[in-house]
Amino acid sequence: MKKIIFALSTILIVTFCAYTIKCQDVLIKINQLKTYGQDIIVNKIIYDDESKANEEKNQTEKIINMELNNVRIVLMNSDFSSIYHNNIEIKKKEKININYGKDFQNSEIVNEDKIISCGSEYFNESSIIKISNNKKKIHINSIKRNGKINGYKGDIYLYKTENGIVVVNEVGIEDYVAAVVSSELNNSYPNEALKAQAVCARTYIAKRINNEKYKEYNAFGDDSTAYQVYNIVEPDEKIRDAVAQTKGEVVTYNDNLINTYFFSTSCGYTTDYKIWGSKKQKYLSSVHIKQNSNEPDETIEFDSFIKKKSKEDLENGYPFYRWNVKMSKSHLRYVVNNYIGYDIGKITKIEINNRGAGGIVSNITVYGKNKQISISNQINIRKALNPYGLGIKLNDGDIRSNMSMLPSSFFSIENIYRNRVIVSNVAGTTRDATDTTVENEEGKFVLIDTAGIRRKSKVTEKIEQYSVLRAYMAVDRADVCLIVIDAMEGFTEQDSKVAGYAHEQGKASIVVVNKWDLVEKDGKTMQNFEEELRGHFSFMSYVPFLFLSAKTGQRVSKLFGMIKDVYQQNSIRVTTGTLNDILAYATTRVQPPSDKGRRLKIYYMTQPSTNPPTFVVFVNRADLFHFSYQRYLENQIRASFGLTGTPVRFVVRERNRDDQS
């Protein structure tokens, strides 16, 4: 397969420009901060004479009003694709308090793991739930960062919406800043760099008190690269000390908080102001950063420069000084199309058209089979070539897979050719997800062969963790998911996780038990094996099973017919009239539930979308539409149409009627 390798270096552009700068940008000390206030009480030093900024005699003091104690951050799902969560699983480390109802007047102490969905009774009186843990961290199993469950300081708020649950973390600003610094940088950086980033992170979030995007949740931003990466890595003592040394400090110019830019690591060269805008800033210039001096940028042949290391470069020992990542053409097509919003076809090549000062890429052309597109601006380029899940190899040998955009726009591109896929009987040999086209009498199919996923106890290599992440990305692309079980090894926890993800994403699925030729059998072996597996896949009771042998070809011919069948079921559309005929029969056969004299009324049902089939049910009171009755209606629909191999979604909406009783 043809792949593209990015030989790259860094400038991990996070949020500040920290150089020996002679300008009027200054630090101010925040004494008192309040969540929703628009004013902050600030002790601030203003330097009247920029040429003598360090001389105490030229300093004057001025106080401006600001208030800010806590910040509120929206927590995205595990792959940063959405702010909406199907359910939230709170892990019990200590006793947690769940506050619910109007003005959080009801409270429950929970001593066990808790799963909260939109149908939870906690949402009966109010669409907002507050979760606290007596100043201890709250761990959310359903939100993972780098494959791990991190703890969140402060309180967690859950907002019930039509699209799912929105999670907001309200946390002290200094705790927030520490979790940004640990995620944007790491503890390998010297103390001064950590302090600079702390000031930048604090300035950035303080400037976004009135964020319009998340106004309905009173949130300042989210935890993705669109704002500031937050709590990907939990801060250690070194980072907390650096943050404490800058407590309350932000950057202003003419009494206003400013946009700040930060180079965490250079590739040997910096760039100028043009990557952030057209307004010239004299302190943002391109220089060659050497051990003993910073020289003005000179003409270089960047492709050859970036592929080697120079002992002269000041930061040659830092992790992001050099990095590389390999991308298959199928991955590039997926991420580029996802970024621009339409399909340009199979990627044939990518060209770098222009570089800015220092060698930074400022414009590229992506050639697709259907169309070619031009992408300008370093931030757009980095986002379009999203490397999430691939594993970026750093200068120190470490591998990062959680980055949703390239670390910088200082890179070169090299085309490489490799065998299409390495096949072995050892699970985990295939590291990447690869595409293979198969055409037979059933039609044309594209198979995405994901990495073999080993038992959790065997997942010791970092790269194996990335194989699991790549499997998740393959699920996102697929129309039908084949969950392949090794008949000799049996069910694994990793199988359950990938299957659960396919279920959550609404994908049609088939459980395929491979290597069936190696199993010693009697008359009930297959039946017993399937019953045992169905116990593990109880959340996918609709899924069909197929026992085959890829080696001998046993039952392989049945597979493609089953793929077509489950895909058709996943795409089925039922008319509103037919649905309401089924609804009338079902409600006559089993009366809807009631509570305290008030009975559930179901007015009608319709299907707005497919893949998976999604049904909207209009009722008088959503809290009376119990899960058990929803399951009953689902079974009635399945009995009428089959719907084998596909999940079904129900959306319950209240509709006011004067005759409710």
N, C-alpha and C positions, 0 to 999 in steps of 0.2 A: 504494500500500500504506500502511496505517496503521502509523506507527511511533511510538515513544515516545522523547522526548529527555529526558535527565537534565541539568538545569542545576545544576551542582554545584560544591562547593568542597572543600576538604580539611581533613582532619586526618590524614592517613596515620598511623593508629594502629599503631605498630610495637612498641615495648616500654618506654617509660619516661615518667615525668612530670617534666619539668625546668622548674621554676619557682623563684622565690626562696622556698624551703620551709624553715620553721623546724620541724624534726621530728627524730626520732632516727635517721633513715636516714643511714648514713654510708658512706664509701668504705673498702674494705680492700685492701691490697696483697698479691697472691699472689706468693710468692717461688718456690714450687716446685709444679708441677702434674704429675699423673700420670694416664694414661688411665683405668685401672679402679679407682683408689684411692677410698676413701670419705672420706678425711681430706685436708685441705689445710693446709700450713703457711702461715699468713697473718700479716703484720704489720698490725695494725689500730688505728686511733685511735677510741676511744669518747668521745663528748661527754656528760659527766655532766649538765651544765646546758644544756638545749636553748636557753634564751634567750641564752646566751653561747657558742654553739657555735663561733664564730670566734675566741674568745679562748684563746690558747695555755695560759694558766694553769689553765684548767678541763679540760684534756685528760689522759686517762690512757691508757696503752698496755696492750693485752692481746693475747696470742697464742692463736689457735685453730688446730687442725690440719686442713689440707686438702691434697690432692695432685691435680694435673691438668696434664699437658703437652699432650696431643693430644685432639682430639675426633673422633668418627666419625659421619659424616652419610650417610644413604641418598640417592642421587641418583635422582630420579624421571625418567620418560621425557620426551620433548620437549614434550608438551602437558600435563604434570603430571597425567595421568589415572591413572597406575599406577606402582608401584615395580618392576614386572616388565618386562624387556627381552627381545625375541626373540633378539637377538644384539647383541654389542658390537664396534664397529669402532674400533680404536685407530689414531690417525694418527701416523705416524713423523715427529717433528720432530728427535729425536735417537735414539740407541740406547735401547731400552727392555728391561728385564729382566722376564721372565715366570717366576715361581716357582710350582711346582706339586708335587703329590704329598704324601704324608704329611709334616707339619711343614715343607712347602715345601722338601724336600730336593733336588728337581730344579730346574734353572734353565736358561733359554734366552735368549740375547741376540738380539733381533729388529731387523733393519735395514730393515724395510718395513712398510707398513700391514698390520694384522692384524685379521681378523674371527674372533670367538670366539662360538660358539653352545653350547647345552646339550649338543650331540653332540660337542663338541670333545674330542680325545684328552687335553687338559690335565686334564679332569675324571675320567679313568679311575681314578685312585687316591684322589682326594679331591674333595669337592664345593666346595672353596674354592681360588681362584687369587689370587695376589698379584702386582700389577704395579707396578714402581718405575722411576724415571727419574733416579737419581743426583741427587736434590734439584732436578731441573728439572721443569717442568710437564708433565703428561700430558694430551694432547688426545684426546677421544673423539668421533669423527665422528658417532656415532649419538645423541649427546645434544646438542641445540642449545638455546640460550637466546637469545631475541630473534632467532632465525634465524641465530645465529652459533655457531661452535664455540669455546668458551672453554677455557683450560687450567686444570687442577686441580693445586695443589701437594700435596705429600705422596704417599701411596701409594693405590692403587686395589685393592680386594678385590672379587672376583666370586664370588657364591654361586649355585650351581646349585640350582634348586628345581623342583617339578613345574609351576609356572606360568610359569617363565622364569628369567632371570638377574637377581639383585638386586645392585646396584652400591653399594659403600660407599667413601667417601673418608675416609681417616684423615689428618688434617692438623693442624699446630700450631695451638693455640688462637688465637694472635695473627694468624696468616694467615687463619684462619676468620673472626675478628671483622672484619678488614679487608674481606673479600669480602661480609660481611653489610652493613656500613656503605655500601659502594659500591652495593649492590643496593637497600637500603631507602631510602637517601637518594641523594645524588650530590655531586660536588665543587663544586656551586654554593653549598652551604650554608657558613656561616662556621665557623671552626675549633672554636668552643665547642660548636656544635650537633653536629658530627662527633664530638667527644670524648664528649659526653653519650650519643650513640647507641652509641659503642664500649663504654662502661661498661655500658649496658643489655644489649647483645648478649652481652657476656661473662658478665654475671650470669644472663641467661636460660639460656644453654647449660650453665653450671656447675651450675645448679639441677636439670638434667635428666640427671645422670650415670646414674641408675638408671631410665631410661625403659623401662617395661614393653612398650610397643607394638613396639619394635624390639630387644627383649632378645636374640633368637636371633642377631642380627647384631652385638651389642655396640654398637649405635648409639644416639646421644643424640636423634636426630630425623631429619627429612628436609629437603630444600632448598625446600620449598613454603611458602606463606603459613600453613599449619597450624602451622608452627614459626617459622623465620626464613628469609626469602628469601636464598639464598646463591649467590654467583657468577653472578648474572644479568648483572652488569656487573663486569668485572675492576677491582680497585682501582688508582688512580694514586698518584703520590708524595704528593700533598696528603692523601689519605685515610690512607695508611700512616703518615705523620708524625703525624696526629691520634691514630691508634690507639697508636702508640709512646709518645706523651705520657701515655697512661693505662694503660700496660702493667701487667697484673695487677690492675687496680682493678675491684672489684665492689661491690654495694650490699647492706648487711645491716641487720637490726634485731634487737636482742637476740641477737646472735651467729648469726643465721640469714639465709641468702640470701633476698631478698624478690622478689615479683613486681613488675616495674617497668613503667611505662607512659610512652610518649613521644609528644608531639605534634610532628611534624616541621614542620607548617605549619598555621596556623589560617585559617579563612575570615573572621576578624574577631572571632569569638566562640569561647570554649571551652565545654566542658560539665562536668558534675560527676561524682561518684563512681558514680552510679547505672548508668552504662553498663557498669561492670565488676563490679558486685555491690551487695548491699544494705547492706554494712557501711560506715558513714559515715567518710570520710576528709576531714578539714578542709582539707587542702592541695589537694584536687581540687574546685575550684569553678568556676562559670561566670562569666567576666568578658569585657568588651569590650576587646580588645587594641588600643590606639591608640598613636600615635607617642610621645606624652608621658606617658601614664598607662594603667593597667589599671583600668577602672571595673567595678563590679558589673554583672551582666547586667540589661538593661532589656527591657521588652516590645517586640518588633519584629514586623513583618509579614515573615516569613522569605522567602516566595516572591518578593516584590519585592526584598528585600535581597540575595538570593543571585544575582540576575540582573544586578547592577550592581557596579561596583568603587568603593571609597572610598579616597581619598588618605590619609585618617586612619588606615586599618588598617596596622598595623606591618609586615605581611608581604605587602602588595599586589603586590610585584614578584617573588614567588616562584612557581615553576612550578605548584605544586599549590594556590595560593591560590584559583583558579577553574579548573574543568574541566567538560567536557560529553562525553557519549557518546550516540549514537543507536542504539536497539535495535529491530529489527523484531519483530513479534509472533511470528513463527516462531522467532526466536532466543530470545525470552523463554520461550516454551513449552518449548523444548528445555532451557534451563538450569534453569528452575524445576522441571520434572518430574524432571530429573536429580538435583537437590538433595533433593527430598522423597521420591523413590523411586516415584512413580506419576503417571499422566497425568490432569491436571485438564481437558484439552481445550484448544481454541483460546482464547488469552488475549483477553479483551475490554477489560479496563481494570485499572489498579492505582490504589489509593487510599492516601494517607497518613492514618492515623487519629490518631496521636499523635506529638507532638514532645516531647523532653526539654529540659532547660536548654540555652540557647544556640541552640535550633532543631534539635538533632539528632533524626533520625527514630528512633522507638522502636517503632513498630508500623505495619504495612501490611496491606492486604487485596489479594490477587490474585484476580481474577474469571476463572474459566475456563468454558468452555461446559458442562463436566460437573460442575464443583464449584468452590467458592470456598474459599480458605484464608487464614488469618491468620498472619503471621510477626512475631514479636517479637524484641527484642534486636538491637542494631546489627550485631553480627558475623554473625548468621544472615541478616539482610537483605542485607548486603553480599555474602555468599557465594551466596545464592539468585539475586541479580541479576548473575550472573557475566558480565563484559564481555569475556572472553578472546577475542582475535583481532579485536575490532571497531575498536580504535583510539580511545583516550581523548585528546581534544585538551586540552592544558594551557594555562595562562595565558600561557606564552611562545611558544605556537604549536607546540611539540613534540607528537608523537603517540606514545602508549604502547599496545602491543597485547598485552603479555605478562602483564597483571594478571588473576588468576583470581578476584578479588573487587573490588568498588568501593573506591576509595581511602578513602572515609569514608562516614558516614551523614548528613552534612550535605548534603542535596540537595532539589531540587524536581522534580516530574514534569510534563511538558507533552506533550500529544498533538499529533502533526503528521501531515499527509497529504501524500503525494507520489505521482507516477506510479509505477506498479507496477515498472517496470524501464526503464532507458535502454538502448536497443539501438543499436549502431553496428558498422560493419565493421572497426573498429580494436580489436584485442585489448586488453583492459584497461579498456574503457569501462564495463562493468558492474563496480562495485566490491564489491557485496554479493551474498550468496547469497539468491535469492528463490524462493518456492514458487508453482507454477502447477499447477492441477488439470486433467487431461485425461481425458476419458471417450470411449471408442470401442468398437468391436465386440470388442476384446480385453479390455476391462475398464476400471477406473478407476485412474489413475496420478497421483501427485504428483511433478512434476518440480522438482528443486532446481537452478536455473540459477546456477552459480557464476561467479565473476569470470573473465574471459579472462586467461590467464597468459602473459606475454610471455617472450621469450628472456631468459636470465639477464643478458646484456650490456645489455639494455634496462631492467632492473629498477633504476631510479635513484631513483624516488620511494619514500619510506617507505611510503606508502599501498599501493604495489604489493606490498610484502612482506606486508602485512596481507591482501591479496587471496588470496595463497597460503595463509596461515594459515586464512582463512575457507573455502577449498576443502577443507582438511583436516577442518575441523569439519563441512562438508557430507558428506564421506565417512563420518564417524562416524554421521550420521543416516540415511544411505541404505541401502537393501536391495540395489540394483544400481547399479554405477558405470559411466557411459558416458564413456570416455576419448576426447575429441574431438580429432582431429588435423586441422590445416589442411592440405589437400592442396597448397596453393601454398607454404606455409612449411615443411612437413615436420616431422620429429621434432625436439623440443627437450628440453633437459635437464630443464626444469621438468615436461614431460609425464611423463618417467621417474620423477621424484620423487613426483608425485601418484599415478601408477599403482603405484609401489612401496608407497606408504602404503596404498592400497586392498588390495593383496595381503597386506600385513602384518596388516590388520584383518580379513582373511578374507571380503572382499566379493565377490559375483558381479560380473563385469566383462565389458564389450564394448568393443572398440576401434572407434570410429566415425570414418571418414575423410570429412570434410565438404568441400564445394566441388569435388566430383569433376567437375562440369560444366565447370570451368575448365581441366581438365588435357587436354593434347593426348595422344591415345591411339593405340596400335596394338594388335595382337592379344594382346600379352603385358604391356601396361602395368600392369594390375591385379595380375597374378601377380608381376611384378617388384617392384612397390611393396609388396605384402604381405610378400614374402620379406625385403626390406630392413627393414621395420618389425619383423618377428618377430625379427630379429637384435638390435634394440634392446630388445625385450620378451622376451628369452630366459628371464627369471625367471617369465614368465606364459605358458608354452607352451600352456596350456589355453584361452587366451582366443580367442573368435571375432572375426572382422573383418567390418565392413559398410561398403561404399563408397556414399555417398549425396550428395545435394544438397538442403540445407534450402530453398534458393531455388526450385528447380524442382520439388521433391517427389520426385525420382528415388530409388527404393527406400526412401523414408521409411515406407511402409506395412509393410515387413518388420520395422521396428525393434521395435514393441511385442510382436510375437510372439516375437522373440528375447529381449526382456526377461523375458517370462513363462517361457520355456524355461530361461534361466540361473538365474533365481530358484528354479524348481522343483529344478534340479540342486543348488543351494546348500542347499536344504532337505531333500534326500533322506535317508531313513533306511533302513538295511539291517539285517535281522535278524541276530542272532549266528550262527544256524545257517547262513544263506547265506554270511556272511563266512567262516566256518570251512571251508565247502566250497571256496570260492575259495582260502583259505590252503592247504588240503591239496593242491589241484591245483598251486598255485604252487610249494610246497616239493618236490613230487615232480618237477616239471619242472626246477627249478633248485635244487640243494641249498643250504641256508644255509651261510654262510662259517664257517671254523674258523681257529684261531690256536694254534700250539704244542700241537696235539693236542686242544684243547678246541673243540667245535663249538657253534655257536649253536643252541639249541632254542627254538622258538616254540610255546608251549603252546596259546594261543588268542588270538582277537582279538574285540573288541566295539566298538560305536559308542555312546558316551555322549551325544553332542550333535550338533547341526546348525548351519548358518550360521557357519562352513563345516562340511562333514562332518568329524568328528574321530574317529579310530580309536585305541583303546588296545590295544597289543600287549604281551602278557605273555611274557617270555623268561627264560632262565636267567642270561644275562650281557648287560647293556645295551651294554658296550663292543664286543661282537662284532656288534652290529646295525649294520653299516656303512651309510653313506648310500646307497651304490650298491644295496644289497639293499632298502633302504626304497623307493628310486625304482622298483625292479623290482616290488615289491608294489603300489605306487601305480598303476603302469601296468596291472597285472592287474585291479585294481578298476575303473579307468577303462575298460578294455576290456569289462568286464562290464556297466557301468551308464552309460557315457558321461561323466558329470560334466563336460560342456563348460561353460566359463565360470566355474568355481568352483575355488578352491584346495582342497587337502586337507591336513589336519593329522594327524600321527602322534605319539602319546605312548607312549614305551617304558617299561615298568615291569618291574623284576626280580621274579621270584617264586622263592623258595627251594624246592628239591626235593631230597629225600634221594638221588635216583637221578641227580643231575647227574654228568656225566662228560666 
